[in-house]
Amino acid sequence: MPKSTQTISPEFTQLVVEQHEQLRSFVRTLGVAPDWVDDLAQEVFLVAWREIDSFDSQRDLGKWLRGIARNLVRNELRKDKRRHRILHQQLSEVLVRAPETSVEAEDWNQYRMSALRDCVEQLAPKSRKIVAGRYGDGWRAPDLADSLGMTATAVRQALMRIREQLKQCIEFRVVEG
């Protein structure tokens, strides 16, 4: 019979009564928001109930419960990190709603190209020269370096910064547009 359908034993109920306050205190020390301390402590006891058969009764029960609490907090941290995979929520919301038909996609591409042109216009003159030389004329970094009196490494680094600047500018325009 699965644990979820079994009646909780009086021994386990006693365990909860004995360990509840200490566990709540421990959960608070893990940086859990006060509103979630009771929920997390309850979840620890649910996990403990499901896994009680794997517990070695010779070991420290409080330490085992604290280990479960740590693992649950780790899981929350992982979930939180996953939520942060989206760098710009508003931009992602716009992109998710982006058109999928070819006509709408063409409009979308034109919009992005227009935003790119506007963003390039906002670059400093030297940055515009680097972009025009690299992407307009197809020059490589050593050629641009000779032309602009820079090192090839400096040109590559400038291109990285410019691309990031253009990316942010386009994202901003898409969100604002």
Contact map, one row per residue, 1 for C-alpha under 8 A:
111011000000000000000000000000000000000000000000000000000000000000000000000000000000000000000000000000000000000000000000000000000000000000000000000000000000000000000000000000000
111111000000000000000000000000000000000000000000000000000000000000000000000000000000000000000000000000000000000000000000000000000000000000000000000000000000000000000000000000000
111111000000000000000000000000000000000000000000110000000000000000000000000000000000000000000000000000000000000000000000000000000000000000000000000000000000000000000000000000000
011111000000000000000000000000000000000000000000010000000000000000000000000000000000000000000000000000000000000000000000000000000000000000000000000000000000000000000000000000000
111111100000000000000000000000000000000000000000000000000000000000000000000000000000000000000000000000000000000000000000000000000000000000000000000000000000000000000000000000000
111111110000000000000000000000000000000000000000000000000000000000000000000000000000000000000000000000000000000000000000000000000000000000000000000000000000000000000000000000000
000011111000000000000000000000000000000000000000000000000000000000000000000000000000000000000000000000000000000000000000000000000000000000000000000000000000000000000000000000000
000001111101100000000000000000000000000000000000000000000000000000000000000000000000000000000000000000000000000000000000000000000000000000000000000000000000000000000000000000000
000000111111100000000000000000000000000000000000000000000000000000000000000000000000000000000000000000000000000000000000000000000000000000000000000000000000000000000000000000000
000000011111110000000000000000000000000000000000000000000000000000000000000000000000000000000000000000000000000000000000000000000000000000000000000000000000000000000000000000000
000000001111111000000000000000000000000000000000000000000000000000000000000000000000000000000000000000000000000000000000000000000000000000000000000000000000000000000000000000000
000000011111111100000000000000000000000000000000100000000000000000000000000000000000000000000000000000000000000000000000000000000000000000000000000000000000000000000000000000000
000000011111111110000000000000000000000000000000000000000000000000000000000000000000000000000000000000000000000000000000000000000000000000000000000000000000000000000000000000000
000000000111111111000000000000000000000000000000000000000000000000000000000000000000000000000000000000000000000000000000000000000000000000000000000000000000000000000000000000000
000000000011111111100000000000000000000000000000000000000000000000000000000000000000000000000000000000000000000000000000000000000000000000000000000000000000000000000000000000000
000000000001111111110000000000000000000000001000000000000000000000000000000000000000000000000000000000000000000000000000000000000000000000000000000000000000000000000000000000000
000000000000111111110000000000000000000000000000000000000000000000000000000000000000000000000000000000000000000000000000000000000000000000000000000000000000000000000000000000000
000000000000011111111000000000000000000000000000000000000000000000000000000000000000000000000000000000000000000000000000000000000000000000000000000000000000000000000000000000000
000000000000001111111110000000000000000000000000000000000000010000000000000000000000000000000000000000000000000000000000000000000000000000000000000000000000000000000000000000000
000000000000000111111111000000000000000010000000000000000000000000000000000000000000000000000000000000000000000000000000000000000000000000000000000000000000000000000000000000000
000000000000000001111111100000000000000000000000000000000000000000000000000000000000000000000000000000000000000000000000000000000000000000000000000000000000000000000000000000000
000000000000000000111111110000000000000000000000000000000000000000000000000000000000000000000000000000000000000000000000000000000000000000000000000000000000000000000000000000000
000000000000000000111111111000000000000010000000000000000000010011000000000000000000000000000000000000000000000000000000000000000000000000000000000000000000000000000000000000000
000000000000000000011111111100000000110010000000000000000000000000000000000000000000000000000000000000000000000000000000000000000000000000000000000000000000000000000000000000000
000000000000000000001111111110000000000000000000000000000000000000000000000000000000000000000000000000000000000000000000000000000000000000000000000000000000000000000000000000000
000000000000000000000111111111000000000000000000000000000000000001000000000000000000000000000000000000000000000000000000000000000000000000000000000000000000000000000000000000000
000000000000000000000011111111110000100110000000000000000000000001001000000000000000000000000000000000000000000000000000000000000000000000000000000000000000000000000000000000000
000000000000000000000001111111111100100000000000000000000000000000000000000000000000000000000000000000000000000000000000000000000000000000000000000000000000000000000000000000000
000000000000000000000000111111110000000000000000000000000000000000000000000000000000000000000000000000000000000000000000000000000000000000000000000000000000000000000000000000000
000000000000000000000000011111110000000000000000000000000000000000000100100000000000000000000000000000000000000000000000000000000000000000000000000000000000000000000000000000000
000000000000000000000000001111111000000000000000000000000000000000000000000000000000000000000000000000000000000000000000000000000000000000000000000000000000000000000000000000000
000000000000000000000000001111111101100000000000000000000000000000000000100000000000000000000000000000000000000000000000000000000000000000000000000000000000000000000000000000000
000000000000000000000000000100111111100000000000000000000000000000000000000000000000000000000000000000000000000000000000000000000000000000000000000000000000000000000000000000000
000000000000000000000000000100011111100000000000000000000000000000000000000000000000000000000000000000000000000000000000000000000000000000000000000000000000000000000000000000000
000000000000000000000000000000001111110000000000000000000000000000000000000000000000000000000000000000000000000000000000000000000000000000000000000000000000000000000000000000000
000000000000000000000000000000011111111100000000000000000000000000000000000000000000000000000000000000000000000000000000000000000000000000000000000000000000000000000000000000000
000000000000000000000001001100011111111110000000000000000000000000000000000000000000000000000000000000000000000000000000000000000000000000000000000000000000000000000000000000000
000000000000000000000001000000000011111111000000000000000000000000000000000000000000000000000000000000000000000000000000000000000000000000000000000000000000000000000000000000000
000000000000000000000000000000000001111111100000000000000000000000000000000000000000000000000000000000000000000000000000000000000000000000000000000000000000000000000000000000000
000000000000000000000000001000000001111111110000000000000000000000001001000000000000000000000000000000000000000000000000000000000000000000000000000000000000000000000000000000000
000000000000000000010011001000000000111111111000000000000000000000001000000000000000000000000000000000000000000000000000000000000000000000000000000000000000000000000000000000000
000000000000000000000000000000000000011111111100000000000000000000000000000000000000000000000000000000000000000000000000000000000000000000000000000000000000000000000000000000000
000000000000000000000000000000000000001111111110000000000000000000000000000000000000000000000000000000000000000000000000000000000000000000000000000000000000000000000000000000000
000000000000000000000000000000000000000111111111000000000000000010011001000000000000000000000000000000000000000000000000000000000000000000000000000000000000000000000000000000000
000000000000000100000000000000000000000011111111100000000000000010000000000000000000000000000000000000000000000000000000000000000000000000000000000000000000000000000000000000000
000000000000000000000000000000000000000001111111110000000000000000000000000000000000000000000000000000000000000000000000000000000000000000000000000000000000000000000000000000000
000000000000000000000000000000000000000000111111111000000000000000010000000000000000000000000000000000000000000000000000000000000000000000000000000000000000000000000000000000000
000000000000000000000000000000000000000000011111111100000000000010010000000000000000000000000000000000000000000000000000000000000000000000000000000000000000000000000000000000000
001000000001000000000000000000000000000000001111111100000000000000000000000000000000000000000000000000000000000000000000000000000000000000000000000000000000000000000000000000000
001100000000000000000000000000000000000000000111111110000000000000000000000000000000000000000000000000000000000000000000000000000000000000000000000000000000000000000000000000000
000000000000000000000000000000000000000000000011111111100000000000000000000000000000000000000000000000000000000000000000000000000000000000000000000000000000000000000000000000000
000000000000000000000000000000000000000000000001111111100000000000000000000000000000000000000000000000000000000000000000000000000000000000000000000000000000000000000000000000000
000000000000000000000000000000000000000000000000011111100000000000000000000000000000000000000000000000000000000000000000000000000000000000000000000000000000000000000000000000000
000000000000000000000000000000000000000000000000001111110000000000000000000000000000000000000000000000000000000000000000000000000000000000000000000000000000000000000000000000000
000000000000000000000000000000000000000000000000001111111010000100000000000000000000000000000000000000000000000000000000000000000000000000000000000000000000000000000000000000000
000000000000000000000000000000000000000000000000000001111110000000000000000000000000000000000000000000000000000000000000000000000000000000000000000000000000000000000000000000000
000000000000000000000000000000000000000000000000000000111111100000000000000000000000000000000000000000000000000000000000000000000000000000000000000000000000000000000000000000000
000000000000000000000000000000000000000000000000000000011111000000000000000000000000000000000000000000000000000000000000000000000000000000000000000000000000000000000000000000000
000000000000000000000000000000000000000000000000000000111111100100000000000000000000000000000000000000000000000000000000000000000000000000000000000000000000000000000000000000000
000000000000000000000000000000000000000000000000000000001111111100000000000000000000000000000000000000000000000000000000000000000000000000000000000000000000000000000000000000000
000000000000000000000000000000000000000000000000000000001011111110000000000000000000000000000000000000000000000000000000000000000000000000000000000000000000000000000000000000000
000000000000000000100010000000000000000000000000000000000001111111000000000000000000000000000000000000000000000000000000000000000000000000000000000000000000000000000000000000000
000000000000000000000000000000000000000000000000000000000001111111100000000000000000000000000000000000000000000000000000000000000000000000000000000000000000000000000000000000000
000000000000000000000000000000000000000000000000000000100011111111110000000000000000000000000000000000000000000000000000000000000000000000000000000000000000000000000000000000000
000000000000000000000010000000000000000000011001000000000000111111111000000000000000000000000000000000000000000000000000000000000000000000000000000000000000000000000000000000000
000000000000000000000010011000000000000000000000000000000000011111111100000000000000000000000000000000000000000000000000000000000000000000000000000000000000000000000000000000000
000000000000000000000000000000000000000000000000000000000000001111111110000000000000000000000000000000000000000000000000000000000000000000000000000000000000000000000000000000000
000000000000000000000000000000000000000000010011000000000000000111111111000000000000000000000000000000000000000000000000000000000000000000000000000000000000000000000000000000000
000000000000000000000000001000000000000110010000000000000000000011111111100000000000000000000000000000000000000000000000000000000000000000000000000000000000000000000000000000000
000000000000000000000000000001000000000000000000000000000000000001111111110000000000000000000000000000000000000000000000000000000000000000000000000000000000000000000000000000000
000000000000000000000000000000000000000000000000000000000000000000111111111000000000000000000000000000000000000000000000000000000000000000000000000000000000000000000000000000000
000000000000000000000000000000000000000100010000000000000000000000011111111100000000000000000000000000000000000000000000000000000000000000000000000000000000000000000000000000000
000000000000000000000000000001010000000000000000000000000000000000001111111110000000000000000000000000000000000000000000000000000000000000000000000000000000000000000000000000000
000000000000000000000000000000000000000000000000000000000000000000000111111111000000000000000000000000000000000000000000000000000000000000000000000000000000000000000000000000000
000000000000000000000000000000000000000000000000000000000000000000000011111111100000000000000000000000000000000000000000000000000000000000000000000000000000000000000000000000000
000000000000000000000000000000000000000000000000000000000000000000000001111111110000000000000000000000000000000000000000000000000000000000000000000000000000000000000000000000000
000000000000000000000000000000000000000000000000000000000000000000000000111111111000000000000000000000000000000000000000000000000000000000000000000000000000000000000000000000000
000000000000000000000000000000000000000000000000000000000000000000000000011111111100000000000000000000000000000000000000000000000000000000000000000000000000000000000000000000000
000000000000000000000000000000000000000000000000000000000000000000000000001111111110000000000000000000000000000000000000000000000000000000000000000000000000000000000000000000000
000000000000000000000000000000000000000000000000000000000000000000000000000111111111000000000000000000000000000000000000000000000000000000000000000000000000000000000000000000000
000000000000000000000000000000000000000000000000000000000000000000000000000011111111100000000000000000000000000000000000000000000000000000000000000000000000000000000000000000000
000000000000000000000000000000000000000000000000000000000000000000000000000001111111100000000000000000000000000000000000000000000000000000000000000000000000000000000000000000000
000000000000000000000000000000000000000000000000000000000000000000000000000000111111110000000000000000000000000000000000000000000000000000000000000000000000000000000000000000000
000000000000000000000000000000000000000000000000000000000000000000000000000000011111111000000000000000000000000000000000000000000000000000000000000000000000000000000000000000000
000000000000000000000000000000000000000000000000000000000000000000000000000000001111111000000000000000000000000000000000000000000000000000000000000000000000000000000000000000000
000000000000000000000000000000000000000000000000000000000000000000000000000000000011111110010000000000000000000000000000000000000000000000000000000000000000000000000000000000000
000000000000000000000000000000000000000000000000000000000000000000000000000000000001111110000000000000000000000000000000000000000000000000000000000000000000000000000000000000000
000000000000000000000000000000000000000000000000000000000000000000000000000000000000011111110000000000000000000000000000000000000000000000000000000000000000000000000000000000000
000000000000000000000000000000000000000000000000000000000000000000000000000000000000011111111000000000000000000000000000000000000000000000000000000000000000000000000000000000000
000000000000000000000000000000000000000000000000000000000000000000000000000000000000000111111100000000000000000000000000000000000000000000000000000000000000000000000000000000100
000000000000000000000000000000000000000000000000000000000000000000000000000000000000000111111110000000000000000000000000000000000000000000000000000000000000000000000000001001100
000000000000000000000000000000000000000000000000000000000000000000000000000000000000010111111111000000000000000000000000000000000000000000000000000000000000000000000000000000000
000000000000000000000000000000000000000000000000000000000000000000000000000000000000000011111111100000000000000000000000000000000000000000000000000000000000000000000000000000000
000000000000000000000000000000000000000000000000000000000000000000000000000000000000000001111111110000000000000000000000000000000000000000000000000000000000000000000000000001100
000000000000000000000000000000000000000000000000000000000000000000000000000000000000000000111111110000000000000000000000000000000000000000000000000000000000000000000000000000000
000000000000000000000000000000000000000000000000000000000000000000000000000000000000000000011111110000000000000000000000000000000000000000000000000000000000000000000000000000000
000000000000000000000000000000000000000000000000000000000000000000000000000000000000000000001111111000000000000000000000000000000000000000000000000000000000000000000000000000000
000000000000000000000000000000000000000000000000000000000000000000000000000000000000000000000111111100001001000000000000000000000000000000000000000000000000000000000000000000000
000000000000000000000000000000000000000000000000000000000000000000000000000000000000000000000000111110011001000000000000000000000000000000000000000000000000000000000000000000000
000000000000000000000000000000000000000000000000000000000000000000000000000000000000000000000000011111011000000000000000000000000000000000000000000000000000000000000000000000000
000000000000000000000000000000000000000000000000000000000000000000000000000000000000000000000000001111111000000000000000000000000000000000000000000000000000000000000000000000000
000000000000000000000000000000000000000000000000000000000000000000000000000000000000000000000000000111111100000000000000000000000000000000000000000000000000000000000000000000000
000000000000000000000000000000000000000000000000000000000000000000000000000000000000000000000000000011111110000000000000000000000000000000000000000000000000000000000000000000000
000000000000000000000000000000000000000000000000000000000000000000000000000000000000000000000000001111111111000000000000000000000000000000000000000000000000000000000000000000000
000000000000000000000000000000000000000000000000000000000000000000000000000000000000000000000000011111111111100000000000000000000000000000000000000000000000000000000000000000000
000000000000000000000000000000000000000000000000000000000000000000000000000000000000000000000000000001111111110000000000000000000000000000000000000000000000000000000000000000000
000000000000000000000000000000000000000000000000000000000000000000000000000000000000000000000000000000111111111000000000000000000000000000000000000000000000000000000000000000000
000000000000000000000000000000000000000000000000000000000000000000000000000000000000000000000000011000011111111100000000000000000000000000000000000000000000000000000000000000000
000000000000000000000000000000000000000000000000000000000000000000000000000000000000000000000000000000001111111110000000000000000000000000000000000000000000000000000000000000000
000000000000000000000000000000000000000000000000000000000000000000000000000000000000000000000000000000000111111111000000000000000000000000000000000000000000000000000000000000000
000000000000000000000000000000000000000000000000000000000000000000000000000000000000000000000000000000000011111111100000000000000000000000000000000000000000000000000000000000000
000000000000000000000000000000000000000000000000000000000000000000000000000000000000000000000000000000000001111111110000000000000000000000000000000000000000000000000000010001000
000000000000000000000000000000000000000000000000000000000000000000000000000000000000000000000000000000000000111111111000000000000000000000000000000000000000000000000000000000000
000000000000000000000000000000000000000000000000000000000000000000000000000000000000000000000000000000000000011111111100000000000000000000000000000000000000000000000000000000000
000000000000000000000000000000000000000000000000000000000000000000000000000000000000000000000000000000000000001111111110000000000000000000000000000000000000000000000000010011000
000000000000000000000000000000000000000000000000000000000000000000000000000000000000000000000000000000000000000111111111000000000000000000000000000000000000000000000100010000000
000000000000000000000000000000000000000000000000000000000000000000000000000000000000000000000000000000000000000011111111100000000000000000000000000000000000000000000000000000000
000000000000000000000000000000000000000000000000000000000000000000000000000000000000000000000000000000000000000001111111110000000000000000000000000000000000000000000000000000000
000000000000000000000000000000000000000000000000000000000000000000000000000000000000000000000000000000000000000000111111111000000000000000000000000000000000000000000100110000000
000000000000000000000000000000000000000000000000000000000000000000000000000000000000000000000000000000000000000000011111111000010000000000000000000000000000000000000100000000000
000000000000000000000000000000000000000000000000000000000000000000000000000000000000000000000000000000000000000000001111111000010000000000000000000000000000000000000000000000000
000000000000000000000000000000000000000000000000000000000000000000000000000000000000000000000000000000000000000000000111111100000000000000000000000000000000000000000000000000000
000000000000000000000000000000000000000000000000000000000000000000000000000000000000000000000000000000000000000000000011111110110000000000000000000000000000000000000000000000000
000000000000000000000000000000000000000000000000000000000000000000000000000000000000000000000000000000000000000000000000011111110000000000000000000000000000000000000000000000000
000000000000000000000000000000000000000000000000000000000000000000000000000000000000000000000000000000000000000000000000001111111000000000000000000000000000000000000000000000000
000000000000000000000000000000000000000000000000000000000000000000000000000000000000000000000000000000000000000000000000000111111100000000000000000000000000000000000000000000000
000000000000000000000000000000000000000000000000000000000000000000000000000000000000000000000000000000000000000000000000001111111110000000000000000000000000010001000000000000000
000000000000000000000000000000000000000000000000000000000000000000000000000000000000000000000000000000000000000000000001101111111111000000000000000000000000000000000000000000000
000000000000000000000000000000000000000000000000000000000000000000000000000000000000000000000000000000000000000000000000000011111111100000000000000000000000000000000000000000000
000000000000000000000000000000000000000000000000000000000000000000000000000000000000000000000000000000000000000000000000000001111111110000000001000000000010001000000000000000000
000000000000000000000000000000000000000000000000000000000000000000000000000000000000000000000000000000000000000000000000000000111111111100000000000000000000001000000000000000000
000000000000000000000000000000000000000000000000000000000000000000000000000000000000000000000000000000000000000000000000000000011111111110000000000000000000000000000000000000000
000000000000000000000000000000000000000000000000000000000000000000000000000000000000000000000000000000000000000000000000000000001111111111100001000000000000000000000000000000000
000000000000000000000000000000000000000000000000000000000000000000000000000000000000000000000000000000000000000000000000000000000111111111111001000000000000000000000000000000000
000000000000000000000000000000000000000000000000000000000000000000000000000000000000000000000000000000000000000000000000000000000011111111100000000000000000000000000000000000000
000000000000000000000000000000000000000000000000000000000000000000000000000000000000000000000000000000000000000000000000000000000011111111000000000000000000000000000000000000000
000000000000000000000000000000000000000000000000000000000000000000000000000000000000000000000000000000000000000000000000000000000001111111100000000000000000000000000000000000000
000000000000000000000000000000000000000000000000000000000000000000000000000000000000000000000000000000000000000000000000000000000000111111110000000000000000000000000000000000000
000000000000000000000000000000000000000000000000000000000000000000000000000000000000000000000000000000000000000000000000000000000000111011111011000000000000000000000000000000000
000000000000000000000000000000000000000000000000000000000000000000000000000000000000000000000000000000000000000000000000000000000000010001111111000000000000000000000000000000000
000000000000000000000000000000000000000000000000000000000000000000000000000000000000000000000000000000000000000000000000000000000000010000111111100000011011000000000000000000000
000000000000000000000000000000000000000000000000000000000000000000000000000000000000000000000000000000000000000000000000000000000000000000011111110000110000000000000000000000000
000000000000000000000000000000000000000000000000000000000000000000000000000000000000000000000000000000000000000000000000000000000000000000111111111000010000000000000000000000000
000000000000000000000000000000000000000000000000000000000000000000000000000000000000000000000000000000000000000000000000000000000100110000111111111101010010000000000000000000000
000000000000000000000000000000000000000000000000000000000000000000000000000000000000000000000000000000000000000000000000000000000000000000001111111111110110000000000000000000000
000000000000000000000000000000000000000000000000000000000000000000000000000000000000000000000000000000000000000000000000000000000000000000000111111111100000000000000000000000000
000000000000000000000000000000000000000000000000000000000000000000000000000000000000000000000000000000000000000000000000000000000000000000000011111111000000000000000000000000000
000000000000000000000000000000000000000000000000000000000000000000000000000000000000000000000000000000000000000000000000000000000000000000000001111111000000000000000000000000000
000000000000000000000000000000000000000000000000000000000000000000000000000000000000000000000000000000000000000000000000000000000000000000000000111111100000000000000000000000000
000000000000000000000000000000000000000000000000000000000000000000000000000000000000000000000000000000000000000000000000000000000000000000000001111111110110000000000000000000000
000000000000000000000000000000000000000000000000000000000000000000000000000000000000000000000000000000000000000000000000000000000000000000000100110011111110000000000000000000000
000000000000000000000000000000000000000000000000000000000000000000000000000000000000000000000000000000000000000000000000000000000000000000001111100001111111000000000000000000000
000000000000000000000000000000000000000000000000000000000000000000000000000000000000000000000000000000000000000000000000000000000000000000001000000000111111100000000000000000000
000000000000000000000000000000000000000000000000000000000000000000000000000000000000000000000000000000000000000000000000000000000000000000000000100001111111110000000000000000000
000000000000000000000000000000000000000000000000000000000000000000000000000000000000000000000000000000000000000000000000000000000100000000001001100001111111111000000000000000000
000000000000000000000000000000000000000000000000000000000000000000000000000000000000000000000000000000000000000000000000000000000000000000001000000000011111111100000000000000000
000000000000000000000000000000000000000000000000000000000000000000000000000000000000000000000000000000000000000000000000000000000000000000000000000000001111111110000000000000000
000000000000000000000000000000000000000000000000000000000000000000000000000000000000000000000000000000000000000000000000000000100000000000000000000000000111111111000000000000000
000000000000000000000000000000000000000000000000000000000000000000000000000000000000000000000000000000000000000000000000000000000110000000000000000000000011111111100000000000000
000000000000000000000000000000000000000000000000000000000000000000000000000000000000000000000000000000000000000000000000000000000000000000000000000000000001111111110000000000000
000000000000000000000000000000000000000000000000000000000000000000000000000000000000000000000000000000000000000000000000000000000000000000000000000000000000111111111000000000000
000000000000000000000000000000000000000000000000000000000000000000000000000000000000000000000000000000000000000000000000000000100000000000000000000000000000011111111100000000000
000000000000000000000000000000000000000000000000000000000000000000000000000000000000000000000000000000000000000000000000000000000000000000000000000000000000001111111110000000000
000000000000000000000000000000000000000000000000000000000000000000000000000000000000000000000000000000000000000000000000000000000000000000000000000000000000000111111111000000000
000000000000000000000000000000000000000000000000000000000000000000000000000000000000000000000000000000000000000000000000000000000000000000000000000000000000000011111111100000000
000000000000000000000000000000000000000000000000000000000000000000000000000000000000000000000000000000000000000000010011000000000000000000000000000000000000000001111111110000000
000000000000000000000000000000000000000000000000000000000000000000000000000000000000000000000000000000000000000000000000000000000000000000000000000000000000000000111111111000000
000000000000000000000000000000000000000000000000000000000000000000000000000000000000000000000000000000000000000000000000000000000000000000000000000000000000000000011111111100000
000000000000000000000000000000000000000000000000000000000000000000000000000000000000000000000000000000000000000000000010000000000000000000000000000000000000000000001111111110000
000000000000000000000000000000000000000000000000000000000000000000000000000000000000000000000000000000000000000100110010000000000000000000000000000000000000000000000111111111000
000000000000000000000000000000000000000000000000000000000000000000000000000000000000000000100000000000000000000000000000000000000000000000000000000000000000000000000011111111100
000000000000000000000000000000000000000000000000000000000000000000000000000000000000000000000000000000000000000000000000000000000000000000000000000000000000000000000001111111110
000000000000000000000000000000000000000000000000000000000000000000000000000000000000000000000000000000000000000000100000000000000000000000000000000000000000000000000000111111111
000000000000000000000000000000000000000000000000000000000000000000000000000000000000000000100100000000000000000100100000000000000000000000000000000000000000000000000000011111111
000000000000000000000000000000000000000000000000000000000000000000000000000000000000000001100100000000000000000000000000000000000000000000000000000000000000000000000000001111111
000000000000000000000000000000000000000000000000000000000000000000000000000000000000000000000000000000000000000000000000000000000000000000000000000000000000000000000000000111111
000000000000000000000000000000000000000000000000000000000000000000000000000000000000000000000000000000000000000000000000000000000000000000000000000000000000000000000000000011111
